[in-house]
Amino acid sequence: MTAYLTLENGTVFKGKTFGAEGEVLGEIVFTTGMTGYLETLTDPSYHGQIVLQTFPLIGNYGIIPPDFESPAAHAKAYIAKYPCANPSNFRSEGDLDTFLKEQGVVGLCGIDTRVLTKIIRENGVMNGKITSHPPTESDRAEIKGYTVNNPVAAVSERVVSEHAISKVGSGSRKIVLIDFGLKRGIAEALISRGCEVWTVPHDTTAHDIIEMKPHGIMLSNGPGDPADPANIPIVENLRILLRENIPMFGICLGHQLLALANGYKTRKLKFGHRSANQPVKDVRTERVYITSQNHGYEVIAKDSSFVNVNDGTCEGLDYGSSFSVQFHPEARGGPLDTSFLFDHFTERLQR
């Protein structure tokens, strides 16, 4: 079926649909990973976004539920040059087209993804809309006015009752994992280190977390602008928790929110870091690690513990008992390069 992608700057691409049918509006971002499309599709950090894969062939190893980062797909739409209809993998349980249909995610293929990527690199991320017809003036106005409203609340666990708090794993150290849109691998990394992990909703109060008497607090990844006014209560809660001197470890959005709680500022990047091979340097040792990243904002800091080798942006901050990183150590980009950060966190629990 013919479909049209209209960008906020007026550019129109004509292609074909796959996956679910329908019209969709969102912020278009690109990711350069050659693999990891399953983790990308199921990462809550992509909530409200249309995801463009720069690598042309996507879906060739099929659908593998154990590799999902969350139970469902979160991308609003998915753009790939050549989606594979006949995957080959002994672990595969289906194909990309069927999965997107089941998840209600619109797919677009057959466009020049290189040109689209260059437009975003040169102009920055922008809104776009996929339609079954050439764009109208109404479509263009809708594209310009699109914003993602309170995305953290949309992907975090709901506050309904005490059953909104789920416990997994067992161990001698209790970790409260605050869910801003978490990836499953974060909890698994803690559990593998002998931690008892309690996952709580994003708006759990500092008082309730303190009452749980945790040895440490984990701040997950998540979608959206960290400085979104909807996140102000979260930042205030973190300020209270900092005064309790409970060790905290923040990843991605958790890194940004912890920075805001410590008085730093954030700003939007031109086109973000979304890939599996971002080089990051440890400022102290000058060693470079290969990292997996997915974010569109940066913390403004001159005292970073890690910096991005490509553009010099902040990739980590250390506050003493607490610390945070912009990248995903649980994603093992190297593939084990920065997983030691979870060991550093558990070591600080003993102080």
Order of alpha helices (4+ residues) and beta strands (2+ residues): beta-beta-beta-alpha-beta-beta-beta-beta-alpha-beta-alpha-beta-alpha-alpha-beta-beta-alpha-beta-alpha-beta-alpha-beta-alpha-beta-beta-beta-beta-beta-alpha
